Amino acid sequence: MFDKYEILTEKLNKIVPFSASPTRELVVQLRGKIPITLKSTLLVNSVHNTNDIGGIVCAIQMDNKEVLACSLVHLIIPPDNALYRELLDYQLKRIKYLKKINGL
């Protein structure tokens, strides 16, 4: 079965690296573990499709040579990104899906 996220994942991998900012939730989750703030600019180096289980996951190279893997829904994509509208649409649908399966 062809996954609905595969096409977007392929498109994203064609434009890597691209910049993004962390959401407040991501900064809170990583507080004390990785030096990251709301003003941090992150560079997405690769994108992976984990299907419905995890959605689209982005790999981000950190300054200390560690790699951070996080869901695309935890990144703020700048409007000048060529895929901005598609990414925003994905994020909104994914968040709605996650709320539905978690009974929220």
N, C-alpha and C positions, 0 to 999 in steps of 0.2 A: 504494500500500500504506500502510495506517495504521500508523504507528510505535508501538511499545509504550510509548515514553516520552512521547508527545504528551499523553496524558491527565494525567499527573503534571505535566508542564510547564505545562499550562493551569491546573491547580489551584494551582501555586506562584505563577504570575503574578497570581492573584486575591488572594493574601495578601501580596504585596510592598508595602512593604519588610518584610523579616524579618531577625532577627539570627542570626549564626552565629559560630563561632570557627574559626581556622585549625588544621589538623592540623600535627603536627610536621614532616611532609614538606614541606608548603607553606611553613612558616617557613624551613626549611633552603634550599629552592629560591630564595626571595626575599631571603635574607640579603644585605645590602649594596646591594640594589636598591630595596627599599621598606621603610619603617620598620614592621615587623610583628613581634609576639611571640606566644607561646602564649596570653598573657592579652588579646590584642587582641579587641575586639568588632567584627565586620564587619557592614555593613548591605548585604544583597543587594537591589539595586534592580530587577533584571530577570533573567529566566531564559530560556534558549534551548535548544532541542532540536537537537543536531547528529547525531542518529540514532546508529547503531552506531559511527561513526568516533570521535566525541568524547563521546558520551553527553549528559548534561544539563550545561550550562555556565551559571555564575552571573556576572552583572556586579555588581561591588562598587565603589561610589564611595569613593575614598580622600580623606583630608583635603586633600591637595595638588591636588585637582581631577583627578587621573588616575583612570582606571577600570581595575580589575583584573578580568580574566576568568579564572575557574578552574573546574575540574570540581567538581561537587557532591560527589564522593567525597573532596575535599580540605577539606571543611568539616565541622565538628562542629555539629550542630543541637541546640539545647536541647530537653529533653523537654517543655517547655510549648508547643512549636510544634504547631499543630493537625494538621499532617501528619507529625508525628514518626515514627510507626510505618511509614508508607509510605516516607518518606525513608530510614529505616534499612534497610528491606527492599531498596530500590533500591540503596543503597550496597553492601550485602553481595553482592547479585547481580552488580552491575557489577564489583566487585573480583574476584569469582570468574571472571567472563567474561574480564576482562583477563589474569588469570593463565593461563587456559586458552589464549587465543590467543597468548600470549607464551611458552608452553611451560614455565611455572613450576609 
